[in-house]
Amino acid sequence: MALHYRSFGFQVLAGMVVGLLLGLVARQMGAGPDGDLNWLATTLKTVGSIFVSLLKAIVPPLVFAAIVASIANLRALDNAARLAGQTLLWFAITALIAVAIGIAIGVIVQPGSGLHGTALAMGKTDSMGGWLDFLKGLVPGNSLALSGSTKITDGSASTTLSFNILQLLVISIAVGLATLKVGERADPFLAFVRSLLAVVRAILGWVIRLTPIGSAALIGTAIATYGWSALAQLGTFTAAIYLGLALVLLVVYPTLLILNGLKPGPFFAKAWPAIQLGFVSRSSVGTLPVTEAVTERLGVDKGYAAFAIPLASTTKMDGCASIYPALAAIFVAGFYGIPLHFIDYVLIVFVSVIGSAATAGLTGAIVMLTLTLSTLGLPLEGAGLLLAIDPILDMGRTAVNVAGQVLVGIIVAKREGILDESAYYGEGELAPA
């Protein structure tokens, strides 16, 4: 998928500024005639919802086709098992570093300790995560990973169907491994899957072109709905999250690149379109085609990138699954006045490194947060405290997720000798001596 990154980036930036201004205007306009949202806030919310719905609609076929094709691509790689093992190892290493930073910042800042009893914008999360729920959730209830929910409103029932992305991931991995087992007899099926992936990516490319409009609407909705006062009450927590994200993105990732003999400059210059798109779209899966494209531009072998990036987009979440749940758990404990002990921090590390697949692309970090809270025995109601600012946090989390996905592909490719350093550096630049 060809994108004019510079012009597109300017459009996204302009959309964010416009959204901020429209959100402030909508906030100043106050409530509508019936006490609900005014027309501007309603318009922003509707446009933002349409954009998110378009992304969600394209995710199921994208996840299935991308994962199946990525696993099948291992057949064409030398040392496929070693590459897969190295990829998963570096997923765990970067997650471990990220959660350690999250815990350290939480212990020093103690973001929730001063808010006990404060009237915050409370919410209720529909997504709960416990270890038994997580394990049960891994097992597909049907071959399409469909789940249904029924709501009764004013005496009438309505049923909606949705894809369980985590179960779809399990199905996709199973089908991908089966294609490796079957061998050449699976070639017609793989040809269909690869064609499906190409078609889905083309459609996703059209949706991504709407990102400037979608980002304006989403940011405008967050400002119009919550305003600065509600967000300011959680300002310390927000600042702590972004401090952790900044340390991982601007300190840890460059350090890992340098330790592996690579300059950080070309990484940020070429990976920026994917990082930026992750920030505004808040979807690692929705950003997948751009992430894979910039990874290849950075010199990663195309065959390996086709395996690593689709897998990373659904399971590699340094922002959502490491920094955020660590800091959020410390925040909730402080808010309710519950002390945490050494074993609790060990459990946070374990959950963050092992349970990151619970974030699964578009589900955000709420499931991961409730999984962490339930493991520590903390009140699940604490997740509701953070819903008001979740859109603001999710932007930064997803940007770091995407950067980490590209980073791991580059590091593994470099260590395994399949990185084209002339492509990484470009003309006129030299590798470190």
C-alpha positions in Angstrom: 0.0 0.0 0.0 1.5 3.2 -1.1 1.1 6.2 1.1 2.5 9.7 0.7 3.8 9.8 4.3 4.7 13.4 4.6 1.5 14.9 3.2 -0.5 12.3 5.1 1.3 13.2 8.3 0.5 16.8 7.8 -3.2 16.0 7.3 -3.3 13.9 10.5 -1.6 16.7 12.5 -4.0 19.3 11.1 -6.9 17.0 11.9 -5.7 16.7 15.5 -5.5 20.5 15.9 -9.0 21.0 14.3 -10.4 18.3 16.6 -8.9 20.0 19.7 -10.4 23.3 18.7 -13.8 21.8 17.8 -13.8 19.9 21.1 -13.2 23.1 23.1 -16.0 24.9 21.1 -18.4 22.1 21.8 -17.5 22.1 25.5 -18.2 25.8 25.7 -21.6 25.4 23.9 -22.9 23.4 26.9 -25.6 20.8 26.8 -28.3 20.5 24.1 -32.0 21.6 24.6 -32.9 18.2 26.2 -29.9 18.2 28.5 -28.0 15.8 26.2 -25.0 16.5 23.9 -25.2 19.6 21.7 -25.3 19.3 17.9 -21.5 19.8 17.5 -20.6 17.3 20.2 -23.1 14.8 18.7 -21.6 15.3 15.3 -18.1 14.7 16.5 -19.1 11.6 18.4 -21.0 10.2 15.4 -18.1 10.8 13.0 -15.6 9.3 15.5 -17.8 6.2 16.0 -18.1 5.7 12.3 -14.4 5.8 11.9 -13.8 3.3 14.7 -16.6 1.0 13.4 -14.9 1.0 10.0 -11.7 -0.1 11.6 -13.4 -2.8 13.6 -15.2 -4.1 10.6 -12.0 -4.8 8.7 -10.1 -6.3 11.7 -11.5 -9.9 11.7 -10.6 -10.8 8.1 -7.3 -8.9 8.4 -6.3 -10.8 11.6 -7.2 -14.2 10.1 -5.5 -13.6 6.7 -2.4 -11.9 8.2 -1.7 -14.5 10.9 -2.3 -17.5 8.6 -0.2 -16.0 5.8 2.6 -15.0 8.3 2.9 -18.5 9.7 2.8 -20.0 6.3 5.6 -17.7 5.2 7.9 -19.6 7.7 8.2 -22.3 5.0 10.2 -19.9 2.8 12.6 -18.9 5.6 15.8 -20.6 6.6 16.0 -21.4 10.4 12.3 -20.7 10.7 12.1 -22.1 14.2 15.0 -20.1 15.4 13.5 -16.8 13.9 10.2 -17.5 15.6 11.9 -18.3 18.9 14.1 -15.1 18.7 11.0 -13.0 17.9 9.1 -14.3 20.9 12.2 -13.9 23.1 12.5 -10.3 22.2 8.8 -9.7 22.7 9.4 -10.9 26.3 12.6 -8.9 26.8 11.1 -5.5 25.7 7.9 -6.2 27.7 10.0 -7.0 30.8 11.9 -3.7 30.5 8.7 -1.8 29.9 6.9 -3.2 32.9 9.9 -2.6 35.1 9.9 1.1 34.1 6.1 1.3 34.8 6.6 -0.2 38.3 9.5 2.1 39.0 7.6 5.2 38.0 4.5 4.1 40.0 6.5 3.4 43.1 8.2 6.8 42.9 5.2 8.9 41.9 2.4 7.0 43.7 -0.2 8.6 41.3 -3.3 7.4 43.2 -2.4 8.1 46.8 -3.6 11.7 46.8 -7.0 11.1 45.2 -8.7 8.8 47.8 -12.3 10.1 48.2 -12.0 12.5 45.2 -15.1 12.7 43.1 -13.9 11.4 39.7 -15.9 10.7 36.6 -16.8 7.1 37.3 -17.4 4.5 34.6 -18.2 0.8 34.4 -16.2 -1.5 32.3 -17.9 -4.3 30.4 -14.7 -6.2 29.9 -13.4 -8.2 32.8 -10.3 -10.2 32.9 -9.4 -13.0 35.4 -7.0 -15.9 34.8 -9.8 -18.4 34.5 -11.8 -16.0 32.2 -8.6 -15.5 30.2 -8.0 -19.2 29.8 -11.6 -19.9 29.0 -11.6 -17.0 26.5 -8.7 -18.7 24.6 -11.0 -21.5 23.6 -13.2 -20.7 20.6 -16.9 -21.4 21.1 -17.3 -21.7 17.3 -15.2 -21.8 14.2 -15.8 -18.1 13.4 -14.9 -16.9 17.0 -18.3 -15.2 17.1 -19.9 -14.1 20.4 -23.3 -12.6 21.1 -24.7 -10.4 23.7 -28.3 -9.5 24.5 -29.5 -6.3 26.1 -33.0 -5.6 27.4 -34.0 -1.9 27.1 -37.6 -0.7 28.0 -38.9 -4.3 27.7 -37.4 -5.0 24.3 -34.4 -7.3 23.7 -31.7 -6.6 21.2 -28.9 -9.1 20.3 -25.6 -8.1 18.8 -22.9 -10.4 17.4 -19.2 -9.6 17.5 -15.9 -11.3 16.9 -13.7 -12.3 19.8 -10.3 -11.2 18.5 -8.4 -13.3 21.0 -10.3 -16.5 20.0 -9.9 -15.5 16.3 -6.1 -15.2 17.0 -6.1 -18.8 18.4 -8.0 -20.1 15.3 -5.7 -18.3 13.0 -2.6 -19.7 14.6 -4.1 -23.2 14.5 -5.0 -22.8 10.8 -1.5 -21.4 10.0 0.3 -24.3 11.8 -2.0 -26.7 10.0 -0.9 -25.3 6.6 2.7 -26.0 7.6 1.8 -29.5 8.6 -0.2 -30.2 5.3 2.5 -28.8 3.1 1.9 -28.4 -0.6 -1.7 -29.6 -0.4 -2.5 -26.3 1.4 -1.2 -24.2 -1.5 -4.6 -23.5 -3.1 -5.9 -22.4 0.3 -2.9 -20.2 1.0 -3.3 -18.6 -2.5 -6.9 -17.7 -1.4 -5.7 -16.4 2.0 -3.0 -14.2 0.4 -5.5 -12.9 -2.2 -7.9 -12.1 0.7 -5.1 -10.3 2.6 -4.3 -8.2 -0.5 -8.0 -7.2 -0.9 -8.5 -6.5 2.8 -5.3 -4.3 2.9 -6.6 -2.3 -0.1 -9.9 -1.7 1.8 -8.0 -0.8 5.0 -5.9 1.6 2.9 -9.1 3.5 2.0 -10.2 3.6 5.7 -6.8 4.8 6.8 -7.1 7.7 4.4 -10.0 8.9 6.6 -7.7 9.1 9.6 -7.4 12.9 9.6 -11.2 13.2 9.8 -11.4 10.3 12.3 -8.7 11.7 14.6 -10.3 15.1 14.6 -13.6 13.6 15.6 -12.1 11.3 18.3 -10.0 14.0 19.9 -12.9 16.5 19.7 -15.2 14.0 21.4 -12.8 13.4 24.3 -12.4 17.1 25.0 -16.2 17.8 24.6 -17.2 14.9 26.7 -14.8 15.1 29.6 -13.4 18.6 29.5 -10.2 19.7 31.2 -11.4 19.6 34.8 -12.2 15.9 34.7 -9.0 15.1 33.0 -7.0 17.4 35.3 -8.0 15.3 38.4 -6.1 12.4 36.8 -3.3 14.6 35.5 -0.6 13.0 37.7 -1.5 9.5 36.5 -1.6 10.7 32.8 1.7 12.4 33.2 3.2 9.2 34.8 1.9 7.1 31.9 3.4 9.4 29.3 6.6 9.6 31.2 6.9 5.8 31.1 6.0 5.7 27.4 8.5 8.4 26.6 11.3 6.6 28.5 10.6 3.4 26.6 10.2 5.1 23.2 13.1 7.6 23.5 15.5 5.9 25.8 15.0 2.1 25.9 14.4 1.5 22.2 17.4 3.7 21.0 19.6 2.0 23.6 18.6 -1.5 22.3 19.3 -0.4 18.7 22.8 1.0 19.7 23.6 -2.2 21.6 22.8 -4.2 18.4 25.0 -1.9 16.3 22.4 0.3 14.7 21.9 4.1 14.8 18.5 5.2 16.2 18.0 8.1 13.8 17.0 6.1 10.7 14.6 4.0 12.8 12.6 7.0 14.0 12.7 8.7 10.6 11.3 5.7 8.7 9.1 4.2 11.4 7.4 7.6 12.2 4.5 7.1 9.7 3.4 3.9 11.5 4.0 5.4 15.0 2.0 8.5 14.1 -0.9 6.4 12.6 -0.9 4.2 15.7 -1.2 7.4 17.9 -4.3 8.7 16.1 -6.0 5.5 15.2 -5.4 3.8 18.6 -5.3 0.4 16.7 -2.2 -1.7 16.3 -4.1 -4.1 14.0 -5.5 -1.2 11.9 -1.9 0.2 11.5 -0.6 -3.3 10.5 -0.1 -2.6 6.7 1.8 0.6 7.4 3.9 -1.0 10.2 4.9 -3.8 7.8 5.7 -1.4 5.0 8.0 0.8 7.2 9.7 -2.4 8.6 10.5 -3.5 5.1 11.8 0.0 4.2 14.1 -0.3 7.2 15.8 -3.3 5.5 14.0 -6.2 7.3 13.7 -9.2 5.0 10.2 -9.2 3.4 9.6 -12.8 4.3 10.4 -12.4 7.9 8.5 -9.1 8.2 5.4 -10.9 6.8 5.7 -13.2 9.8 6.8 -11.0 12.6 4.7 -7.9 12.1 1.2 -9.5 11.9 2.1 -11.6 14.9 3.4 -8.5 16.8 0.3 -6.4 15.9 -1.9 -8.7 18.0 0.5 -9.8 20.8 3.4 -7.2 21.2 2.0 -4.4 23.4 4.7 -2.6 25.4 2.3 0.3 26.0 -1.0 -1.4 26.7 0.2 -4.6 28.3 3.3 -3.5 30.2 3.6 0.1 31.2 -0.1 0.9 31.6 -1.3 -2.1 33.7 1.7 -1.7 36.0 1.0 2.0 36.7 -2.7 1.5 36.7 -2.5 -1.2 39.3 -0.4 1.0 41.6 -2.8 3.9 41.0 -5.9 1.8 42.0 -4.1 0.4 45.0 -3.2 3.9 46.1 -6.7 5.2 45.5 -8.2 2.6 47.7 -5.4 2.7 50.3 -4.3 -0.9 49.7 -0.6 -1.5 50.2 1.3 -3.5 47.6 4.1 -5.9 48.5 7.1 -7.4 46.7 5.1 -10.5 45.6 2.4 -8.1 44.1 5.1 -6.5 41.9 6.3 -9.9 40.8 2.8 -10.8 39.8 2.5 -7.6 37.8 5.6 -8.5 35.9 4.3 -12.0 35.3 0.9 -10.9 34.0 2.5 -8.2 31.8 5.0 -10.5 30.1 2.8 -13.7 29.8 -0.7 -12.2 29.4 -0.1 -9.6 26.8 -2.1 -11.5 24.2 -5.2 -10.4 26.1 -4.9 -7.0 24.5 -5.4 -8.6 21.0 -5.2 -5.6 18.7 -8.3 -3.6 19.1 -9.6 -4.5 22.5 -7.5 -1.8 24.1 -6.0 -2.2 27.5 -9.1 -2.6 29.7 -9.0 -6.4 29.5 -5.3 -6.4 30.4 -6.0 -3.9 33.3 -8.8 -6.0 34.8 -6.7 -9.2 34.4 -3.9 -7.5 36.4 -6.3 -6.1 39.1 -8.0 -9.4 39.6 -4.7 -11.2 39.9 -3.6 -8.8 42.6 -7.0 -8.9 44.3 -7.6 -5.2 43.8 -11.1 -3.7 43.3 -12.2 -4.1 39.7 -14.2 -0.9 40.1 -10.8 0.8 39.9 -10.8 0.3 36.2 -13.8 2.6 35.9 -11.8 5.4 37.4 -9.6 5.5 34.4 -12.2 5.2 31.6 -12.6 9.0 31.4 -9.1 9.5 30.2 -8.6 6.2 28.4 -8.8 7.7 24.9 -6.0 10.1 25.8 -3.9 7.4 27.2 -4.6 4.9 24.4 -3.0 7.2 21.8 0.4 7.1 23.5 0.1 3.5 24.4 -0.6 2.4 20.8 2.2 4.6 19.4 4.7 2.8 21.7 3.1 -0.6 20.8 3.7 0.1 17.1 7.3 1.3 17.6 8.1 -1.8 19.6 6.6 -4.0 16.9 9.0 -2.5 14.3 11.9 -2.5 16.7 11.8 -6.2 17.4 11.6 -7.1 13.7 14.7 -5.0 13.1 16.7 -6.3 16.1 16.0 -10.0 15.2 16.8 -9.4 11.6 20.1 -7.7 12.5 21.1 -10.5 14.9 20.2 -13.2 12.4 22.0 -11.5 9.5 18.9 -10.8 7.3 18.8 -7.0 7.8 19.7 -4.9 4.7 21.7 -2.2 6.4 22.0 -0.2 3.2 18.2 0.1 3.2 18.2 0.9 6.9 20.6 3.8 6.6 19.8 4.9 3.1 22.2 6.6 0.8 24.8 8.9 2.3 24.7 7.3 5.8 27.1 4.8 7.3 26.7 2.2 9.9 28.5 2.6 13.3 32.1 1.7 13.1 
